[in-house]
Amino acid sequence: MTEDMQKGCSSGPNGHRVFLSLGSNLGDPGANLKRGVLAVGELSGVRIIRCSSVYRTEPQGVRNQPWFANQVVEVCCVPGWTPEKLLQALLDIEQSMGRTRDIRWGPRTIDIDILMFDNQTRDSETLQLPHPRMHNRAFVLVPLAEIAPDLCPVPGREAVVQLLSQISYHVQGELIIQQE
């Protein structure tokens, strides 16, 4: 990690602090995550700050599919980026990597979700911030806790590590097992 990547990003006039969740379970999932992170970092005015380890997780929702590789990434976006503009750029990356949306929660080459964009909130058909299901997903919270354990996904509420204490899961090496 370069010295520039190690510098944080504070929300405000100098940039937006954003957390993304990446997942893949088709082709070479680990390579897909690397390609996804590189593509995000190549967006104009977007800088990768931190990347979690890659974890392997059992599919949620649609169970009869390969396990996922998951990762959380912190990025800094220069002023001018909005959550909606970033979402469109991420959808373009997904499409360029062969993502199809045939089955909700089904297999995918890449999925890139915005977990948080500063402390902004959105509730539209296309974007909800903070991500509405992250608080009960170990495959999001475990890697998020690795890079930002004290982050409060909802301002004034519990930090990531406290949210993790409220769900049933365990980690074995790179595997995250969540009991429902």
C-alpha positions, 0 to 999 in steps of 0.5 A: 500500500502506498503512503498516499493510500494510507492517508485517510479521507475526511468527509467535507469540502476536501472529499467524500469518505465512502465505503463499498462492498464487493462480492463475486462468485463466478469465474475467478472470484478473487481476480474479479474483486481485484479487477473491480477494486482497480476499476474503482481506483481508475475512476477520475477523482476516486482514490482507494484508501484501504481494502479489507482482506478477501473473505469467502462466504456462503450465499445468502438468499439463493443458496444453490450457487457457489460461495462468494468472495467478499471484500470492503473498500474505503475510497475517497471521492473528490467534491463533485461526486454524488452518491447517484453519480458514483452508483452509476459509475459502479453499475458501469464497472459491473456491466463492463465485467459481465454482470447480469441481473437475471436472479435477485441475489443470484450468481454474479461476476461482480457486485459493488454496493455503496455501504456509506457515502459520508453520513448521507442518507438516501431512500429512493428506488435506486439507492438507499444509504446507508445500505439497508441490510449491512447491519445484519450481514456478517460478510459486510460487517467482518471486513468493514470491522477490519478496516473501520471498527469504530465506524458508525454506519448510522450516525449516533447509533452502534459502531460496526464492532457492536453491530457484529456482536448482535448477529450470530457468525464465526470466522474460520481463517478466510471463511465467514459462517453466519447462522440465520 
